[in-house]
Amino acid sequence: MSPGVGLLVNTGLAVLIAAAGLVVDSISLTILGVVLLAVALVWHLRQPRQSTVTAAAASSIGEQSPQNEISPETIDVITLRKALLNARNAANIFSGMDRIAAWHRLEAAYGPVARRYDLPTFTMEAISMRSMLRGFADYTDTFLPLLEDGHPNAARQAAKNYIHTMSE
């Protein structure tokens, strides 16, 4: 519903309520109108937006320009960054099953990056899921910025150094 139609509907409702004798004075009618307008506005903002794809854009859906393409490497790194953020939140805020789910999302995001860049396997034994999430986040912080900057060899070496330091 457009805001204009919402205004007309609300005005009509206010007139009907006033005609029914439920609103006695103009102040009550004004308050009722504002409340109804606010409800219509909230309802309008919560409605899903329709796609605005034009005919020209629709005809070129299969043809992507090189500048719009995101490389699989970038997608993997972004996915790992999001999983890392979720793991940090889970370690600090969430509990129980949310931490376990965050751990599995982090492992799933780490897998493709580890295979693509030949990163070492990171294993750890921890007392709690919180400490596992924090430990893996610390490990990821050693190499992820290097991957984001395009230095896979330095990232691999930083990951190996971290694991070597932790195993001593």
N, C-alpha and C positions, 0 to 999 in steps of 0.2 A: 504494500500500500504506500502510495506516495504521501509526503507530508501534507500536500494540499487536500488530498482525499481524506486523510486522517483528520484534518481540521474541520472539514465539512461534516464528517461522521460524528465527531465529538460535539460540534455545535448542535447538530440534530439531536443527539442524545441529551444534551443539556436542556434544549427546548422541551423535549418530551418529559424529562424529569420535572422541569419547572411547571409544565402544564398538568402533570399528575398531582401537583400540590406537595411534592416531597421537598422542594426548595422554597423557602418562604421569602427571602430577601435577596437583593442583588449581590451582596457580599458572598453569600453561600453559593449563588449561581456562578460567580466569578471563580471561587475556589474550586468548585466542581469542574468548571471548564478547564482550568489549569491542570488539575489532576488528570482529567481524561486526555488532555493533550500530551502530558508527560508519559502516560501509559502508551499512547499511540506512537510516540517518538521512540520509546524503548523497544516496543514491538517491532517498529520499522528497522531499527539498528541491529536487531538480532536476526533478521531475515537473511538467508544466504544470498550472496551477490551472484548475479547472472554473469556469464562470460560475455565479454565484449569483443569477441574475435570477429574481425571483419572478413568479408569474402576474399580479399586479397591475401590476408594472413592465413585463412583457412586453406587456400589453394597451395600454399608453400609449406604446409606442415611437415611434409617429408623432407624438405630441403632445409637443412640447418646451415647457417654460415659458420665458418671456423671460429669466429670470435664468440659465438654463443655456446660452443661446445665446451664441456668441462671434462677434463681427462679423468680416466678411471683412477689414476693415482691421487688426484686432488679429491675425488669423491671418497676414497678410502681414508685419506688423512682427515677430511672434514668429519666423517663418520666417527673416527677414533676420537677426535677432539670433542664431539658431542657426547660420546659415551664416557669420556674422561670427566667431563663436567657433571654428568649425571652421577657418576661414581662418587665424586667429591660431595655432591649434595646428599647422596645416600649415606655416606660415611658420617656426615655431620648432622643430618636432620632425620632421615628415615630410620626405620627399624625393621627387624625380622625379614619377612619375605621381600620387602622392597630392596633391601641390601643384596639379597641373593639374586634378585632379578637384575639389579645394576651390575653385579659381578658377571653374570652371564652375558649381558649386553656388551660389557667391556671386553670380555674374552672374544666374543663374536666379532667385534670391531677390530681387535688386535690381530686376529688370524689373517685376514687378507693383507694387512700392512706388513706383517711379519713374513709372509710368503713372498710378497712382491719385492721387499727390500732385504730379504735374507737376514732378518733379525733373529737373534738367539731366543730360544725358548726360556721363558721366565717362569720359574716355579718357586713357590714359597710355602712355608708352613707357618701358619699364624694361629693365634688363640681365638681370634674373633673375626667375623666377617668385616667389621669396621677396620681392623688392622690390615686385613688383606686388601681392602679397597684403597686404603691410604698407601700401602706399600706399592701396589701396582701403579697408583697415580704418581708416586715419586719416580718409579722406574720409567714410566711413560714421559714424564717431564724431562728426562735426560736426553731423549732422542727426538721427540715430536717437534720441538721448535726447529731443529736442524732439517727434518724432513719438510716442514712447511717452507723453509727458506731454500729448498732444493739441493741439499747436501746429503744424499743418501749414504755415501761412504763414511762421512763423519758421524752420521746418525747411527750407523751399524757399529762403529767403533765405540761410540759413547754408550750404547746399550751393552756391548760386551764388557766394557770397563766397569759399568755399574754392577753387572752380574758377578764379575770377578771380585769386585770390592765386597759385595754382600756375602760371597761364599767364603771369604777369609775369616 
